[in-house]
Amino acid sequence: MAGLRVDGIAKVFGHDVRAVCDLSFEVADQEFVFLLGPSGAGKTTTLRTIAGLEQPDSGRVLINGRDMTFAAPRERNVAMVYDKNSLYPHLSVFENMAYPLRLQRLAEPELRERVMGVAKILQIERLLERRPRELSGGQQQRVAIGRMLVRRADLFLMDEPISHLDAKLRAHMRLEFKKLQREFKATILYVSHDQLEAMTMGDRIVVMNHGVVQQIGTPRTIFDRPANRFVAGFVGEPSMNIVDCTLDDAGSTATLHFGHQRLVLQRDWLDASDLGKGPQRELSLGIRPQHLKVASRAEHGQPNVITGVVYAAETLGSETILDVEADGAIFRAWIKNSALGHFSAGIGEPIGLQVDPGAIYLFDRDTGATLAFADLSHLDDARMTSISSFPH
């Protein structure tokens, strides 16, 4: 049973560059887990520490229940593939894939059987006699992945292995990775800054920022119930609209104000939140672009309608991404185009965006913690539009 446990590891470079801070998570046997975060989040440092290429200043790394914190890389039975495929240019595809097995002094019949079996699954059998310079970028990456898979490691570590490929090839490789993981029954820890990769491929996601875990959960949980403002804004495409606001709960109704805009909140939704009591609070408001609708001209100026002007519009076939400037903030809306035609609006044209008060998030302005989650149970159409491509 292959599994990984990272227990409170920390890594400091120099005197004060804290790359990883008290990081803890687990990867179960045959689980596909993502380390997701922006550049500088500490993802690659974490991966290198697990592989034994870096030593932590504190904490432990356990593989299959064994403490491997200070074990040499060759003792860990871990295989790794990088964002650059790093193939040996003077060796054939076959020899590139066979190289780690030759280091293990594997018998030639078994070596050939392993390489041919992996090559067949990756559909690169006809490329085995070629040199890397004779391959396309996608083929080179398949060879690099094949060199990793022939090792039959306990744990596979992947450091943004498809980030340099074009968009169409990345989409294809995302499907291939899920298929490979099922066929090899592999335990995979995958580093990425691309939230689409994590949401479509991962069983669970570890969201990181500045070396600190922000949230661990399934793609659905991370998207629907983000732990804080950072996760809410980082995960989701287009990203969540977030703006500072004031909650006025002094009277019979509770309202949110920002600039000239006013949202009337549902009392039962507000009472079920972690907002606590108080006549006025400074918060941050979050709204997914998928949950905004274009309001009719007659609805402009009414509560729960954000009014502004069109800042930009991007037509993407079946939908239009609309940017609206309202009181100094830019709100992005994802508008589904109908079969009768595309939505169109001129730059600078007045427009209103209708907000469902139950489909908003509220965050503590100081700590960023999520205080109130959107109630998506009644938003079936918008919900399926926004997360239909994510694994359940």
Secondary structure as GFF3:
##gff-version 3
##sequence-region A 1 392
A	DSSP	beta_strand	4	13	.	.	.	ID=ss1
A	DSSP	beta_strand	17	27	.	.	.	ID=ss2
A	DSSP	beta_strand	32	36	.	.	.	ID=ss3
A	DSSP	alpha_helix	43	51	.	.	.	ID=ss4
A	DSSP	beta_strand	58	63	.	.	.	ID=ss5
A	DSSP	beta_strand	66	67	.	.	.	ID=ss6
A	DSSP	three_ten_helix	73	75	.	.	.	ID=ss7
A	DSSP	beta_strand	78	81	.	.	.	ID=ss8
A	DSSP	alpha_helix	93	103	.	.	.	ID=ss9
A	DSSP	alpha_helix	108	122	.	.	.	ID=ss10
A	DSSP	three_ten_helix	125	127	.	.	.	ID=ss11
A	DSSP	three_ten_helix	132	134	.	.	.	ID=ss12
A	DSSP	alpha_helix	137	149	.	.	.	ID=ss13
A	DSSP	beta_strand	155	159	.	.	.	ID=ss14
A	DSSP	alpha_helix	167	184	.	.	.	ID=ss15
A	DSSP	beta_strand	188	192	.	.	.	ID=ss16
A	DSSP	alpha_helix	195	201	.	.	.	ID=ss17
A	DSSP	beta_strand	204	209	.	.	.	ID=ss18
A	DSSP	beta_strand	212	217	.	.	.	ID=ss19
A	DSSP	alpha_helix	219	224	.	.	.	ID=ss20
A	DSSP	alpha_helix	229	234	.	.	.	ID=ss21
A	DSSP	beta_strand	241	248	.	.	.	ID=ss22
A	DSSP	beta_strand	255	258	.	.	.	ID=ss23
A	DSSP	beta_strand	261	264	.	.	.	ID=ss24
A	DSSP	alpha_helix	267	271	.	.	.	ID=ss25
A	DSSP	beta_strand	280	287	.	.	.	ID=ss26
A	DSSP	three_ten_helix	289	291	.	.	.	ID=ss27
A	DSSP	beta_strand	292	294	.	.	.	ID=ss28
A	DSSP	three_ten_helix	297	299	.	.	.	ID=ss29
A	DSSP	beta_strand	305	315	.	.	.	ID=ss30
A	DSSP	beta_strand	319	326	.	.	.	ID=ss31
A	DSSP	beta_strand	329	336	.	.	.	ID=ss32
A	DSSP	beta_strand	350	355	.	.	.	ID=ss33
A	DSSP	three_ten_helix	357	359	.	.	.	ID=ss34
A	DSSP	beta_strand	360	364	.	.	.	ID=ss35
A	DSSP	beta_strand	370	372	.	.	.	ID=ss36
A	DSSP	alpha_helix	380	387	.	.	.	ID=ss37
###
